Amino acid sequence: MRTPRRAAAAPPEVRSLALLTLVAAAACSFSAAFPVAPGRPVTLLVVLTWVGVVIAAGLFVAGPRATHDVLAVTVAAVIVITSVLVGASSTTGGAMLAGYAYVWITVYSGLFLSYNATRAHAALITVGFGAGLLATGLDEVLTGWLLVSATVWASGMALSRLSERVRRQAETDHLTGLLNRRAFITAAEREHELAARTGADLAVVLIDLDDFKAINDRDGHAAGDRLLGELAHAWQDALRPADILARHGGDEFALLLPATSEDGAEHLVERLRAAHAMTWSAGTAAWPRGATLDSALATADSKLYEMKRRRRDDDGAAASPPPTPRLPA
């Protein structure tokens, strides 16, 4: 069976949340079909089953358009739904069983969302679980509330810090501290979608250092690495906060400029030249709506190598000795 294109295009965090919601919906459906206690809220369980299915379907349809803010709000909604389910429980065992769903929600939030989002979710779980337990009117629920709340906070904060560290290592070039190529592509596609919605300009720039291999051969690779770090630091100081600079590979850098035309990008390139003495060639290109990142980068790359060719021609002309004038016979 083939996976629908939109579902397949959804990033892992969207697919995981959709799957988690579907599992919760299936659990509610099973509990409604086979109630474990006479007072089980069957009608509420059926409603929550359909709510879970709708949320999961919405996530699959949204696919890559589901931002992290959307995912954070969806997780908060799932926490509220779980708290309602806890409050409708008729036994202590049922309330605790529903409460353990919070742990899986926290694992998801810690792995895929930001530290602040995970902390907010942990606080919402603590309050929601407590309110749900109070609504049941059951005795001896304090221990369960403390156990689940402590587990949520401890696991959530630890997972969030660990996943953020792993994400930084996976997305960052270790020599320059800039984004690597994969992270640049992700950030660029996100900015392109935003520019398509708002109608703002978007430009890309490719930068290639001149004679970088000669520097490595003459001064050693450590000197070349230091130069890359110096350039990254100098350029970042000259850029705007919204501009995205990345090491595209080797001695090549990529730059994404939101709300910037191609002419504006060329002016910014001149500002970068003043930030460091190292010489380099650059190509700029507009990235219009409907075009791919590859096509925009290809245009910039073509202009970059045209600049390099002109420089080689100019250097060759300057190095050639002037023709010797012929004396009259």
N, C-alpha and C positions, 0 to 999 in steps of 0.2 A: 504494500500500500504506500503510495507516494505521500510525503508530507506536504501540506499546502504551502505555497511559496511564502506567504506572509508569516505563517507560523515558523517556517524554517529560518526566515530572516530575523526573527526576534532574537535579541541578545540573550545570553544565559540568565541574567538577572530577571528578565521578563518571563522567560519560560519557566524558571524555577518558582517564581511567585504564582504563576498560573497553575502549575502542577500542585503546589502546596495548597492553593485554594480549592482545587478540584478534589484533593484527598480529604480536606475538611468537609466539603460538601458531601462526599461519599460517606464519611463517618456519620454526618447528620442524617443522611438518608437511611443508613443501616440502623441507627438508633430509633428512627421513627418507625421502621418496619418491624423491628424486634425490640420493643421497649423492655428495659431490664427492671423497671419498677412501675407500679400502678400509676403513679403520679407523673410519669414522664410526659413533657409537653410536646405531644406528637405534632400538633399544628405548627408550633414554632419551629420545630425541627424541619418540617417540610418547607416552610418559608425560608429558613436559613440555607437549606439545600439549594433552592433556586437562586437565592442571592449569591451563593458561592459560584454556581455555574455561570451566572451573568457576569460576575467580576472576572472569572477566568477567561470567558469568551472575549470580554472587552480587552483584556491584556493581549490575547493572541491576535486580535484584530489590530490593536495599536502597534504591536511589534516594536520596531526600533524607534517609533515616535514616542513611546512611553519614557519620559524623562525620569531622572532619579527623584525629582519632586513628586511626580505622579505615583511612583512606586512607594515613596514614603507615606503619602496620603492613603494609598490603598492598604498598606500594612496597618496604619492607624485604624482604618475602617474594619479590618479583620479583627483587630484587638477589641474594638467595641462590640462586634458581633459575638466574639467569644465570651466577653463579659456578660452580655445578655444571656447567653446560653448557660453560663455558670449561675446567674441569678435565678434562672428557671428550673434549676436542678432540685429534685425532691429528696435526695439523699446526700450524705457527706461524700460517699464514694463517687457518686456521679459528678458532684461539683469539683472534686479533686481530679477526676479523669478529664473533665473539660479543661481544667486549669493547666494541665500538662501540655496542652496545645500552645500555651504561651512560650514554652521552651523552644519549640520548633520555629515559632515566629521570630524569637530573639536570635536564633542561629542564622536565619535568613538575613535579618537586619544587620547583624554583625558582619556577615560575609560580604554583602553586596552594597550596603548603604554607608553613609558617612558616620563618623563617630558621634556627631551631634544628633543625627537622626536616630541612631541606636540608643543613645541616652534618653532622648525624648520618648521613644517607644518603651523603654524600660520603666520610665516614670508613669506612662499611661497604663502599662500592665499592672504596676503596683496599685494604682488608684482603682483601675477597673476591676481587678480581681478582688480587692477588698470590698468595693461596693457590691459586686455580685454576691460574695459570700454573706455580706450583711443582709442582702435582699432575700436570701434563702431562709433566714431565721433559724438555721441549724446551729447546734452546739459544737464546741470543740473544733473550730475551723481556724483558730489563730495559728496553730502550729503549721498547718498546711499553707496558709498565706505567707508566713515567714519563710518557709522552705522554698516555695516557688519564687517568691520575690528575690530572695538571696541568690538563687540559682540564675535567675534572669539577669540580675545586675552583674554578677561575677562572670558568667559566660559571655554575656553581651559585650561588656567592656574589653575583656581579653580578646575575644574574636575580632572585634572592631579594630583594635590597635594592631593586631597581627595582620589582618587583611589589608589595612592601609599601608603597612610597611611592605608587604608583598607587592601591592599595586604600585607603590612608588618605585620599587626595584624593577618591576616589569615594564614600567612606562618611562623610566628615566635613563638617559645616557650617563654612564658612570664617570666619564671623563669631564663632561661639561656641565652636568646637572640639568641639561635641557631635556625636553621630551625626545624620545626616540621616534623612529619613523612610524611604527605602529600606532603609538599614542597620538602622533601628529595627525595621522589619517582619521582617527576617531574624532579628535577635536575639530578637525577641518570639516568633516561631514556634518557635525552638529551645528557649526557656525553657518554652513551653507544652507541647511534647512531653515535656520532662523532668518537668514538674509532673504530666502525665497518667500517667507511669510511677510516680512516687513518691507520688501522692495529695496533694501539697502545694498550699496555696492560692496563688492568683496574682491580682493586682489591677492595673488600669490607671488612670491619672490623666491627664486633659487639663487644661491650664492655659492661660488666655487673659488677656493683660495688659489692664488697664482703661485706656481713653483713650490708647492708645499712639500713635494717629494724631495726637492733639493735641500730644504731645511732639515728634513729627517736624515738625509744622507750626510749632510755637513755637520749638524749639531747633535744628532742622535734623536731617537724616538721620544725620549723623556722631554726634550726641548720642544718637540712638535706637540706633545700632549699638553704642555704648559701653555703653548700658544693658543691651542684650541680653547682651553679654559679662560684665558685672558680675553679672547675675542667674544666668547659667549657672555662674559660678565660685562664687557664694554658695550656690546650691542643691547643687552637687556636694559641697561641704564638709559640708553637712547630711545627705547621703544615706549609705546603707551601700554598701560596695564592690560588692555584688551588684546593686544597683538600677541600672536603665538609663534614663538621661535623654537625650532627643533633642529637637532643634528640629523641630517637626512642620510648620512653614511659617509665614512672616510673624511674628506675635507670639504664636504658639501653640506650646506645648511638650507633649510626651508623656512619660509616665513609666511604666515597668513595674516592679512590685514583687514579686519572687519571695518565696514563703513568707509572704505577707501577705494577710490577709482584707480585705474592704471596710472594716470598722471600723478595722482597723489602718492602712489607706491614709488614712482621714480624719484619724487622729491624726498621721500623718506630714505631711500637708498643712499642719496647723497649725504643725508645726515649721518647715516651709519659709517660712511667713509671717513667722516671727521672724528669718529669715536676711537679709531685705532689706526696705527701707521701701516699695518699689514695691507698689502694690495690684493684685490680680489675682483672677480668678474661677477656680474649679476644679470639675471633676466627677469622681467616682470610680465605679468599677464592678468587680465581681468578674469574672474570666474563667474560667468553669468548664470542665471537660473536655467536649469535644464541641462547644463553642461556637466561633465564628470570631472572629478579631481584629476584624473589621469590626463585628460585633454588640456586642462589649464596648466598642469605642470609641464606637459610636453611643449606647449607654446612658450612658457618661460624658459625651458631648457634650450629650445631652439634659439631664442634671443641671447641667452647666456653664451652659447658657443659661437654665435655670430660676433659678440663682443670680443671673445678670446681670439677669434680669427683676425679681427681688425687690429687688435693689439699686437699680435705676432707680425702682421704685415708692417705696422708702424715701426715696431722695434727693428725689423729687418731693414727697412728703409733707412732708419737712423744709423744703423751699424755699417751700412755700405759706404765705402769711401766715395767722395765725389769724383766724377769722371775727370781724367787728366785732359786739359785743353790741348788741342793739336796746334802746334806752331806752324806758321806759314812757311812754305818752302822757300 
